[in-house]
Amino acid sequence: MMQLSQAIIYPLELIRTRLAVSPVGTYRGIAHCARMVLRQEGWLAFYRGLVPSMVRTRPCLLARLPAVGIAFSFELSVCSKSWAQCTPNSYC
């Protein structure tokens, strides 16, 4: 799911980056920047660099999942009540 959302947002990231690094006056706004990229470079320009970006984010996701599992199991082992009796605002 992360990859689909990243693919949907990536063109906006490209426009944001172009607006940030281009000299003042190059683009009049977001829509103008998008039109210029589309007109000058084609629609594939919006997705140039998407694959390396996705590859770069995958290890971060894989590194976070074990940490969440460890924290969850620690929470269960510390809890004196059963998990079903714990409420979100009580610290068991």
C-alpha positions as CSV (number, residue, x, y, z in Angstrom):
1,M,0.0,0.0,0.0
2,M,2.9,2.3,0.8
3,Q,4.1,2.0,-2.8
4,L,0.8,2.9,-4.3
5,S,0.4,6.0,-2.2
6,Q,4.0,7.0,-2.9
7,A,3.3,6.7,-6.7
8,I,0.2,8.9,-6.4
9,I,2.0,11.6,-4.4
10,Y,5.3,11.5,-6.3
11,P,4.3,14.0,-9.1
12,L,3.5,16.5,-6.4
13,E,6.8,15.9,-4.8
14,L,8.5,16.6,-8.1
15,I,6.6,19.9,-8.5
16,R,7.5,20.9,-4.9
17,T,11.1,20.2,-5.5
18,R,11.2,22.1,-8.8
19,L,9.6,25.1,-7.2
20,A,12.1,25.0,-4.3
21,V,15.3,24.7,-6.4
22,S,14.4,26.7,-9.5
23,P,15.4,30.4,-9.7
24,V,12.7,32.9,-8.7
25,G,10.4,33.7,-11.6
26,T,10.9,30.4,-13.4
27,Y,7.4,29.2,-12.5
28,R,4.4,31.3,-11.6
29,G,2.9,28.6,-9.3
30,I,2.1,24.9,-8.9
31,A,-0.2,24.7,-12.0
32,H,2.3,26.5,-14.2
33,C,5.1,24.3,-13.1
34,A,3.1,21.2,-13.8
35,R,2.1,22.5,-17.3
36,M,5.7,23.3,-18.1
37,V,7.0,19.9,-17.0
38,L,4.3,18.2,-19.0
39,R,4.8,20.3,-22.1
40,Q,8.6,20.3,-22.1
41,E,9.4,16.8,-20.8
42,G,6.2,14.7,-21.1
43,W,4.2,12.9,-18.5
44,L,6.9,10.4,-17.7
45,A,9.0,13.2,-16.2
46,F,6.6,13.2,-13.3
47,Y,7.7,9.7,-12.4
48,R,11.4,10.0,-13.1
49,G,13.2,8.8,-10.0
50,L,10.2,7.0,-8.5
51,V,11.8,3.5,-8.4
52,P,15.0,4.6,-6.5
53,S,12.8,6.5,-4.1
54,M,10.7,3.4,-3.4
55,V,13.7,1.2,-3.0
56,R,15.2,3.7,-0.5
57,T,12.0,3.7,1.7
58,R,11.6,-0.1,1.9
59,P,14.5,-0.8,4.3
60,C,13.2,1.9,6.7
61,L,9.8,0.1,6.8
62,L,11.4,-3.2,7.4
63,A,13.5,-1.8,10.2
64,R,10.5,-0.4,12.0
65,L,8.3,-3.5,12.0
66,P,10.5,-5.5,14.4
67,A,10.7,-2.6,16.8
68,V,6.9,-2.3,16.9
69,G,6.6,-6.0,17.6
70,I,9.2,-5.9,20.4
71,A,7.4,-2.9,22.0
72,F,4.0,-4.7,21.7
73,S,5.3,-7.9,23.3
74,F,6.9,-5.9,26.1
75,E,3.6,-4.2,26.7
76,L,1.9,-7.6,27.0
77,S,4.5,-9.0,29.3
78,V,4.4,-6.0,31.7
79,C,0.7,-5.8,31.8
80,S,-0.7,-7.5,35.0
81,K,-4.2,-7.9,33.6
82,S,-5.1,-9.8,30.5
83,W,-4.9,-7.9,27.3
84,A,-8.7,-8.0,26.9
85,Q,-9.1,-6.0,30.2
86,C,-6.7,-3.2,29.3
87,T,-8.2,0.0,28.1
88,P,-6.3,2.6,26.0
89,N,-6.1,5.1,28.8
90,S,-5.1,2.7,31.6
91,Y,-1.6,1.5,32.0
92,C,-2.6,-2.0,33.1
